[in-house]
């Protein structure tokens, strides 16, 4: 892992954080307890602070700059989050782009490949997708089950990555 000071600001890590050695964390960045930044990510706080809340995971090859992510946010592979706010228990689908001033409401899902344009507000507990993204429906019981399963899976994978990188291969 590379933690880089920028403009006099250093990244700050909570307890039991996992940052993959191929990830870069630069500037005014706060990673909450039990959060994770996976392979090949760049997380920057240059113009403002980037906060990644407790138990949130930023998966492979994501770019996050000057954004606020609350607790239990899952940012899927190759997503881009720029100067936006993501509330708690949100799933950002693979390759989604969330732009300046956008806000994703608590408990929502943003579909894979979606573009949430600057200033867009996605309400709480909604499924939104498309380019530009728009709300299609409210969150249902199956969505909640899927999200819980995804949270459990990324927590398990993160724990395995920690073991692998420490050099002890337990089963």
MDAnalysis code that builds the backbone (N, CA, C; Angstrom):
import MDAnalysis as mda
import numpy as np

u = mda.Universe.empty(513, n_residues=171, atom_resindex=np.repeat(np.arange(171), 3), trajectory=True)
u.add_TopologyAttr("name", ["N", "CA", "C"] * 171)
u.add_TopologyAttr("resid", np.arange(1, 172))
u.add_TopologyAttr("resname", ["UNK", "UNK", "UNK", "UNK", "UNK", "UNK", "UNK", "UNK", "UNK", "UNK", "UNK", "UNK", "UNK", "UNK", "UNK", "UNK", "UNK", "UNK", "UNK", "UNK", "UNK", "UNK", "UNK", "UNK", "UNK", "UNK", "UNK", "UNK", "UNK", "UNK", "UNK", "UNK", "UNK", "UNK", "UNK", "UNK", "UNK", "UNK", "UNK", "UNK", "UNK", "UNK", "UNK", "UNK", "UNK", "UNK", "UNK", "UNK", "UNK", "UNK", "UNK", "UNK", "UNK", "UNK", "UNK", "UNK", "UNK", "UNK", "UNK", "UNK", "UNK", "UNK", "UNK", "UNK", "UNK", "UNK", "UNK", "UNK", "UNK", "UNK", "UNK", "UNK", "UNK", "UNK", "UNK", "UNK", "UNK", "UNK", "UNK", "UNK", "UNK", "UNK", "UNK", "UNK", "UNK", "UNK", "UNK", "UNK", "UNK", "UNK", "UNK", "UNK", "UNK", "UNK", "UNK", "UNK", "UNK", "UNK", "UNK", "UNK", "UNK", "UNK", "UNK", "UNK", "UNK", "UNK", "UNK", "UNK", "UNK", "UNK", "UNK", "UNK", "UNK", "UNK", "UNK", "UNK", "UNK", "UNK", "UNK", "UNK", "UNK", "UNK", "UNK", "UNK", "UNK", "UNK", "UNK", "UNK", "UNK", "UNK", "UNK", "UNK", "UNK", "UNK", "UNK", "UNK", "UNK", "UNK", "UNK", "UNK", "UNK", "UNK", "UNK", "UNK", "UNK", "UNK", "UNK", "UNK", "UNK", "UNK", "UNK", "UNK", "UNK", "UNK", "UNK", "UNK", "UNK", "UNK", "UNK", "UNK", "UNK", "UNK", "UNK", "UNK", "UNK", "UNK", "UNK", "UNK", "UNK", "UNK", "UNK"])
u.atoms.positions = np.array([
    [0.863, -1.175, 0.000],
    [0.000, 0.000, 0.000],
    [0.895, 1.219, 0.000],
    [0.468, 2.232, -0.713],
    [1.211, 3.483, -0.723],
    [0.286, 4.589, -0.222],
    [0.701, 5.196, 0.883],
    [0.006, 6.359, 1.424],
    [0.860, 7.569, 1.081],
    [0.270, 8.536, 0.402],
    [1.036, 9.657, -0.117],
    [0.513, 10.966, 0.475],
    [1.417, 11.739, 1.054],
    [1.057, 13.071, 1.529],
    [0.907, 13.993, 0.320],
    [-0.114, 14.858, 0.355],
    [-0.320, 15.818, -0.719],
    [-0.767, 17.130, -0.105],
    [-0.064, 18.203, -0.451],
    [-0.423, 19.538, 0.032],
    [-0.491, 19.601, 1.562],
    [0.413, 18.879, 2.212],
    [0.471, 18.874, 3.667],
    [-0.548, 17.983, 4.344],
    [-1.334, 17.230, 3.584],
    [-2.366, 16.343, 4.140],
    [-1.948, 14.890, 3.948],
    [-2.109, 14.105, 5.021],
    [-1.776, 12.683, 4.981],
    [-3.042, 11.846, 5.161],
    [-3.106, 10.694, 4.484],
    [-4.232, 9.787, 4.699],
    [-4.286, 9.301, 6.150],
    [-5.523, 9.064, 6.637],
    [-5.747, 8.573, 7.988],
    [-6.573, 7.292, 7.903],
    [-6.064, 6.256, 8.593],
    [-6.710, 4.951, 8.532],
    [-7.315, 4.593, 9.880],
    [-8.552, 4.088, 9.874],
    [-9.187, 3.587, 11.085],
    [-8.620, 2.231, 11.463],
    [-9.302, 1.569, 12.383],
    [-8.871, 0.257, 12.861],
    [-9.237, -0.829, 11.863],
    [-8.340, -1.797, 11.727],
    [-8.562, -2.992, 10.921],
    [-8.951, -2.671, 9.479],
    [-8.278, -1.691, 8.898],
    [-8.487, -1.298, 7.499],
    [-7.608, -2.170, 6.612],
    [-8.131, -2.555, 5.455],
    [-7.328, -3.261, 4.459],
    [-7.171, -2.360, 3.243],
    [-5.921, -2.072, 2.900],
    [-5.606, -1.374, 1.651],
    [-4.638, -2.270, 0.905],
    [-5.036, -2.709, -0.279],
    [-4.186, -3.585, -1.067],
    [-2.878, -2.876, -1.416],
    [-1.773, -3.637, -1.484],
    [-0.477, -3.022, -1.819],
    [-0.446, -2.322, -3.174],
    [-1.353, -2.662, -4.083],
    [-1.371, -2.010, -5.392],
    [-2.244, -0.760, -5.415],
    [-2.922, -0.473, -4.317],
    [-3.771, 0.718, -4.240],
    [-2.929, 1.927, -3.844],
    [-3.419, 3.117, -4.182],
    [-2.770, 4.370, -3.803],
    [-3.792, 5.240, -3.083],
    [-3.403, 5.741, -1.923],
    [-4.249, 6.620, -1.121],
    [-3.474, 7.929, -0.980],
    [-4.035, 9.014, -1.500],
    [-3.284, 10.254, -1.627],
    [-4.018, 11.425, -0.981],
    [-3.332, 12.154, -0.111],
    [-3.842, 13.409, 0.419],
    [-4.822, 13.265, 1.560],
    [-5.835, 14.113, 1.557],
    [-6.790, 14.244, 2.656],
    [-7.864, 13.163, 2.543],
    [-7.514, 11.966, 2.992],
    [-8.389, 10.798, 2.893],
    [-8.546, 10.185, 4.282],
    [-9.786, 9.852, 4.644],
    [-10.090, 9.151, 5.890],
    [-10.754, 7.827, 5.549],
    [-10.154, 6.736, 6.030],
    [-10.748, 5.412, 5.849],
    [-11.266, 4.944, 7.201],
    [-12.568, 4.668, 7.294],
    [-13.191, 4.246, 8.540],
    [-12.813, 2.827, 8.934],
    [-13.126, 2.478, 10.165],
    [-12.838, 1.153, 10.695],
    [-13.414, 0.061, 9.799],
    [-12.627, -1.000, 9.622],
    [-13.043, -2.179, 8.860],
    [-13.402, -1.882, 7.409],
    [-12.905, -0.782, 6.873],
    [-13.127, -0.480, 5.456],
    [-12.025, -1.150, 4.631],
    [-12.198, -1.153, 3.319],
    [-11.211, -1.794, 2.453],
    [-11.136, -1.084, 1.110],
    [-9.915, -1.022, 0.586],
    [-9.664, -0.517, -0.759],
    [-8.872, -1.616, -1.462],
    [-9.463, -2.195, -2.496],
    [-8.896, -3.369, -3.137],
    [-7.900, -3.005, -4.239],
    [-7.549, -3.994, -5.039],
    [-6.478, -3.961, -6.022],
    [-6.604, -2.813, -7.024],
    [-5.509, -2.084, -7.213],
    [-5.414, -1.121, -8.303],
    [-6.252, 0.130, -8.178],
    [-6.726, 0.455, -6.992],
    [-7.562, 1.656, -6.815],
    [-6.708, 2.898, -6.577],
    [-7.283, 4.047, -6.923],
    [-6.713, 5.341, -6.572],
    [-7.781, 6.114, -5.821],
    [-7.466, 6.474, -4.575],
    [-8.379, 7.246, -3.727],
    [-7.644, 8.520, -3.349],
    [-8.238, 9.686, -3.730],
    [-7.552, 10.963, -3.543],
    [-8.429, 11.957, -2.787],
    [-7.770, 12.745, -1.968],
    [-8.381, 13.912, -1.352],
    [-7.487, 15.087, -1.685],
    [-7.771, 15.751, -2.781],
    [-6.922, 16.861, -3.231],
    [-7.576, 18.214, -2.980],
    [-8.754, 18.423, -3.522],
    [-9.447, 19.699, -3.343],
    [-10.284, 19.721, -2.081],
    [-10.606, 18.554, -1.579],
    [-11.396, 18.401, -0.370],
    [-11.068, 17.058, 0.241],
    [-11.776, 16.723, 1.303],
    [-11.528, 15.454, 1.975],
    [-12.329, 14.337, 1.306],
    [-11.727, 13.168, 1.210],
    [-12.436, 11.964, 0.804],
    [-12.621, 11.122, 2.053],
    [-13.866, 10.759, 2.341],
    [-14.174, 9.918, 3.497],
    [-14.813, 8.632, 3.017],
    [-14.271, 7.525, 3.490],
    [-14.848, 6.214, 3.214],
    [-15.227, 5.634, 4.565],
    [-16.512, 5.422, 4.775],
    [-17.039, 5.034, 6.078],
    [-16.731, 3.611, 6.483],
    [-17.009, 3.330, 7.725],
    [-16.791, 2.006, 8.303],
    [-17.506, 0.930, 7.498],
    [-16.813, -0.189, 7.332],
    [-17.331, -1.374, 6.644],
    [-17.682, -1.122, 5.179],
    [-17.136, -0.060, 4.599],
    [-17.308, 0.193, 3.168],
    [-16.159, -0.436, 2.406],
    [-16.429, -0.855, 1.170],
    [-15.409, -1.497, 0.345],
    [-15.400, -0.853, -1.035],
    [-14.198, -0.472, -1.469],
    [-13.971, 0.039, -2.814],
    [-13.225, -1.077, -3.547],
    [-13.892, -1.687, -4.533],
    [-13.344, -2.870, -5.205],
    [-12.353, -2.488, -6.302],
    [-11.862, -3.488, -7.007],
    [-10.754, -3.342, -7.941],
    [-10.917, -2.200, -8.942],
    [-9.794, -1.505, -9.147],
    [-9.600, -0.512, -10.200],
    [-10.584, 0.656, -10.163],
    [-10.983, 1.059, -8.973],
    [-11.867, 2.219, -8.839],
    [-11.060, 3.498, -8.666],
    [-11.695, 4.612, -9.005],
    [-11.136, 5.942, -8.790],
    [-12.137, 6.716, -7.937],
    [-11.676, 7.237, -6.805],
    [-12.521, 8.012, -5.900],
    [-11.764, 9.284, -5.548],
    [-12.401, 10.457, -5.819],
    [-11.749, 11.724, -5.498],
    [-12.740, 12.683, -4.852],
    [-12.314, 13.264, -3.703],
    [-13.080, 14.301, -3.000],
    [-14.545, 13.889, -2.822],
    [-14.759, 12.640, -2.429],
    [-16.106, 12.083, -2.275],
    [-16.330, 11.647, -0.833],
    [-17.594, 11.570, -0.435],
    [-17.967, 11.102, 0.894],
    [-18.812, 9.851, 0.747],
    [-18.317, 8.745, 1.289],
    [-19.041, 7.480, 1.307],
    [-19.345, 7.157, 2.757],
    [-20.600, 6.910, 3.079],
    [-21.003, 6.602, 4.447],
    [-20.665, 5.137, 4.771],
    [-21.305, 4.584, 5.776],
    [-21.035, 3.215, 6.206],
    [-21.689, 2.189, 5.289],
    [-21.004, 1.046, 5.170],
    [-21.494, -0.100, 4.409],
    [-21.866, 0.249, 2.975],
    [-20.959, 0.933, 2.310],
    [-21.109, 1.232, 0.880],
    [-20.236, 0.244, 0.115],
    [-20.793, -0.356, -0.922],
    [-20.034, -1.245, -1.798],
    [-19.885, -0.573, -3.152],
    [-18.648, -0.271, -3.509],
    [-18.342, 0.347, -4.797],
    [-17.720, -0.745, -5.666],
    [-18.457, -1.168, -6.681],
    [-18.017, -2.292, -7.517],
    [-16.897, -1.887, -8.471],
    [-16.285, -2.900, -9.024],
    [-15.114, -2.814, -9.891],
    [-15.229, -1.713, -10.946],
    [-14.110, -1.012, -11.140],
    [-13.934, -0.014, -12.197],
    [-14.924, 1.150, -12.141],
    [-15.436, 1.454, -10.968],
    [-16.332, 2.604, -10.835],
    [-15.529, 3.878, -10.595],
    [-16.164, 5.015, -10.894],
    [-15.549, 6.322, -10.713],
    [-16.507, 7.191, -9.898],
    [-16.009, 7.719, -8.777],
    [-16.806, 8.603, -7.924],
    [-16.048, 9.902, -7.766],
    [-16.641, 11.001, -8.203],
    [-15.954, 12.287, -8.199],
    [-16.815, 13.345, -7.520],
    [-16.331, 13.844, -6.388],
    [-16.983, 14.943, -5.652],
    [-18.476, 14.718, -5.445],
    [-18.806, 13.543, -4.946],
    [-20.201, 13.165, -4.730],
    [-20.403, 12.688, -3.295],
    [-21.666, 12.440, -2.939],
    [-22.020, 11.925, -1.621],
    [-22.798, 10.638, -1.814],
    [-22.367, 9.597, -1.102],
    [-23.047, 8.309, -1.148],
    [-23.425, 7.957, 0.286],
    [-24.720, 7.862, 0.552],
    [-25.199, 7.564, 1.902],
    [-25.025, 6.075, 2.226],
    [-25.371, 5.675, 3.442],
    [-25.140, 4.315, 3.957],
    [-25.892, 3.240, 3.181],
    [-25.277, 2.046, 3.174],
    [-25.870, 0.817, 2.633],
    [-26.279, 0.966, 1.166],
    [-25.355, 1.509, 0.383],
    [-25.573, 1.704, -1.053],
    [-24.663, 0.753, -1.821],
    [-25.190, 0.216, -2.913],
    [-24.409, -0.589, -3.839],
    [-24.247, 0.194, -5.130],
    [-22.989, 0.439, -5.504],
    [-22.656, 1.078, -6.777],
    [-22.219, -0.037, -7.719],
    [-22.936, -0.234, -8.822],
    [-22.666, -1.333, -9.743],
    [-21.364, -1.170, -10.515],
    [-20.933, -2.256, -11.117],
    [-19.681, -2.308, -11.874],
    [-19.656, -1.208, -12.935],
    [-18.550, -0.449, -12.946],
    [-18.326, 0.550, -13.975],
    [-19.212, 1.782, -13.913],
    [-19.913, 1.973, -12.815],
    [-20.765, 3.160, -12.697],
    [-19.913, 4.413, -12.501],
    [-20.453, 5.541, -12.942],
    [-19.798, 6.840, -12.803],
    [-20.754, 7.764, -12.044],
    [-20.264, 8.331, -10.942],
    [-21.054, 9.248, -10.116],
    [-20.303, 10.577, -10.107],
    [-20.915, 11.634, -10.634],
    [-20.203, 12.894, -10.854],
    [-20.510, 13.961, -9.801],
    [-19.831, 15.081, -9.944],
    [-19.816, 16.197, -8.997],
    [-21.208, 16.605, -8.515],
    [-21.343, 16.676, -7.197],
    [-22.574, 17.154, -6.595],
    [-23.709, 16.150, -6.588],
    [-23.496, 14.961, -7.152],
    [-24.533, 13.930, -7.108],
    [-24.640, 13.395, -5.691],
    [-25.839, 12.946, -5.341],
    [-26.069, 12.362, -4.022],
    [-26.910, 11.105, -4.192],
    [-26.412, 10.008, -3.609],
    [-27.093, 8.727, -3.684],
    [-27.698, 8.444, -2.311],
    [-29.021, 8.319, -2.246],
    [-29.732, 8.133, -0.988],
    [-29.495, 6.776, -0.346],
    [-29.634, 6.746, 0.957],
    [-29.420, 5.552, 1.766],
    [-30.205, 4.360, 1.226],
    [-29.510, 3.202, 1.193],
    [-30.161, 1.960, 0.813],
    [-30.440, 1.785, -0.663],
    [-29.882, 2.625, -1.509],
    [-30.160, 2.553, -2.950],
    [-29.158, 1.673, -3.681],
    [-29.508, 1.342, -4.911],
    [-28.637, 0.578, -5.801],
    [-28.507, 1.357, -7.101],
    [-27.252, 1.536, -7.549],
    [-26.972, 2.159, -8.844],
    [-26.501, 1.038, -9.765],
    [-27.192, 0.835, -10.867],
    [-26.904, -0.272, -11.776],
    [-25.552, -0.167, -12.452],
    [-25.041, -1.316, -12.858],
    [-23.763, -1.400, -13.555],
    [-23.771, -0.514, -14.800],
    [-22.668, 0.173, -15.032],
    [-22.505, 0.996, -16.223],
    [-23.299, 2.286, -16.227],
    [-23.931, 2.612, -15.129],
    [-24.765, 3.814, -15.079],
    [-23.930, 5.077, -14.964],
    [-24.510, 6.177, -15.440],
    [-23.907, 7.498, -15.308],
    [-24.860, 8.370, -14.492],
    [-24.426, 8.705, -13.275],
    [-25.199, 9.630, -12.444],
    [-24.575, 11.003, -12.682],
    [-25.275, 11.836, -13.421],
    [-24.729, 13.121, -13.849],
    [-24.614, 14.102, -12.682],
    [-23.828, 15.147, -12.900],
    [-23.560, 16.160, -11.877],
    [-24.859, 16.720, -11.317],
    [-24.915, 16.796, -9.983],
    [-26.047, 17.400, -9.301],
    [-27.272, 16.519, -9.153],
    [-27.259, 15.305, -9.685],
    [-28.411, 14.412, -9.594],
    [-28.586, 13.905, -8.172],
    [-29.834, 13.850, -7.713],
    [-30.164, 13.308, -6.388],
    [-30.998, 12.042, -6.586],
    [-30.446, 10.921, -6.157],
    [-31.166, 9.656, -6.181],
    [-31.769, 9.468, -4.789],
    [-33.085, 9.315, -4.676],
    [-33.730, 9.190, -3.357],
    [-33.309, 7.918, -2.612],
    [-33.677, 7.849, -1.349],
    [-33.417, 6.666, -0.524],
    [-34.169, 5.463, -1.076],
    [-33.528, 4.279, -0.915],
    [-34.162, 2.989, -1.181],
    [-34.748, 2.871, -2.588],
    [-33.940, 3.268, -3.569],
    [-34.359, 3.178, -4.975],
    [-33.336, 2.407, -5.791],
    [-33.808, 1.818, -6.883],
    [-32.931, 1.233, -7.886],
    [-32.909, 2.211, -9.054],
    [-31.697, 2.673, -9.391],
    [-31.533, 3.613, -10.498],
    [-30.462, 3.069, -11.438],
    [-30.686, 3.275, -12.735],
    [-29.679, 2.862, -13.709],
    [-29.909, 3.597, -15.023],
    [-28.904, 3.454, -15.892],
    [-28.971, 4.077, -17.206],
    [-27.960, 5.190, -17.354],
    [-27.983, 5.796, -18.530],
    [-27.071, 6.885, -18.835],
    [-27.828, 7.951, -19.619],
    [-28.301, 8.982, -18.943],
    [-28.108, 9.262, -17.517],
    [-28.999, 8.360, -16.658],
    [-28.562, 8.121, -15.421],
    [-29.308, 7.255, -14.504],
    [-30.631, 7.902, -14.123],
    [-31.645, 7.046, -14.014],
    [-32.937, 7.499, -13.498],
    [-33.509, 6.399, -12.622],
    [-34.416, 6.777, -11.737],
    [-35.016, 5.835, -10.801],
    [-36.043, 4.977, -11.530],
    [-35.953, 3.651, -11.326],
    [-36.889, 2.731, -11.948],
    [-37.873, 2.124, -10.964],
    [-37.436, 1.924, -9.705],
    [-38.340, 1.331, -8.728],
    [-37.760, 1.482, -7.327],
    [-38.579, 1.128, -6.352],
    [-38.128, 1.114, -4.963],
    [-37.420, -0.206, -4.668],
    [-36.600, -0.200, -3.618],
    [-35.887, -1.393, -3.176],
    [-36.889, -2.399, -2.607],
    [-36.707, -3.662, -2.949],
    [-37.563, -4.730, -2.433],
    [-36.797, -5.668, -1.510],
    [-37.510, -6.640, -0.995],
    [-36.926, -7.611, -0.069],
    [-35.780, -8.399, -0.721],
    [-35.940, -8.773, -1.983],
    [-34.874, -9.514, -2.684],
    [-33.623, -8.655, -2.849],
    [-33.806, -7.360, -3.092],
    [-32.661, -6.453, -3.186],
    [-31.908, -6.398, -1.854],
    [-32.659, -6.309, -0.765],
    [-32.041, -6.256, 0.562],
    [-31.261, -7.527, 0.862],
    [-31.831, -8.685, 0.491],
    [-31.144, -9.966, 0.684],
    [-29.860, -10.024, -0.145],
    [-29.945, -9.564, -1.405],
    [-28.773, -9.550, -2.283],
    [-27.678, -8.664, -1.707],
    [-28.061, -7.491, -1.176],
    [-27.076, -6.574, -0.621],
    [-26.413, -7.179, 0.613],
    [-27.186, -7.797, 1.490],
    [-26.632, -8.433, 2.691],
    [-25.647, -9.522, 2.282],
    [-26.020, -10.332, 1.288],
    [-25.126, -11.386, 0.804],
    [-23.834, -10.782, 0.239],
    [-23.961, -9.698, -0.519],
    [-22.781, -9.033, -1.083],
    [-21.877, -8.475, 0.025],
    [-22.462, -7.864, 1.048],
    [-21.669, -7.359, 2.186],
    [-20.893, -8.487, 2.850],
    [-21.579, -9.598, 3.103],
    [-20.927, -10.749, 3.733],
    [-19.800, -11.285, 2.852],
    [-20.040, -11.350, 1.543],
    [-19.030, -11.878, 0.622],
    [-17.789, -10.993, 0.577],
    [-17.963, -9.683, 0.488],
    [-16.779, -8.812, 0.422],
    [-16.046, -8.786, 1.752],
    [-16.749, -8.926, 2.867],
    [-16.076, -9.008, 4.170],
    [-15.223, -10.270, 4.235],
    [-15.769, -11.389, 3.754],
    [-15.021, -12.640, 3.740],
    [-13.806, -12.530, 2.823],
    [-14.000, -11.999, 1.613],
    [-12.881, -11.859, 0.677],
    [-11.802, -10.954, 1.251],
    [-12.209, -9.856, 1.866],
    [-11.231, -8.942, 2.463],
    [-10.419, -9.662, 3.530],
    [-11.066, -10.466, 4.358],
    [-10.338, -11.203, 5.402],
    [-9.346, -12.177, 4.770],
    [-9.716, -12.795, 3.662],
    [-8.802, -13.707, 2.966],
    [-7.613, -12.949, 2.371],
    [-7.866, -11.784, 1.785],
    [-6.768, -10.984, 1.224],
    [-5.766, -10.619, 2.311],
    [-6.255, -10.265, 3.481],
    [-5.361, -9.933, 4.605],
    [-4.474, -11.120, 4.954],
    [-5.058, -12.317, 4.984],
    [-4.294, -13.529, 5.313],
    [-3.267, -13.810, 4.229],
    [-3.677, -13.760, 2.981],
    [-2.776, -14.051, 1.866],
    [-1.587, -13.096, 1.887],
    [-1.859, -11.817, 2.095],
    [-0.777, -10.834, 2.062],
    [0.102, -10.874, 3.295],
    [-0.391, -11.466, 4.394],
    [0.448, -11.598, 5.578],
    [1.368, -12.810, 5.457],
    [1.086, -13.667, 4.459],
    [1.936, -14.833, 4.239],
    [1.466, -16.091, 4.953],
    [0.384, -16.024, 5.714],
    [-0.101, -17.248, 6.370],
    [-1.344, -17.733, 5.649],
    [-1.237, -18.902, 5.063],
    [-2.319, -19.459, 4.252],
    [-3.102, -20.462, 5.077],
    [-4.086, -19.972, 5.800],
    [-4.941, -20.850, 6.599],
    [-6.183, -21.169, 5.780],
    [-6.827, -22.264, 6.122],
    [-8.070, -22.572, 5.428],
    [-9.261, -22.296, 6.295],
])
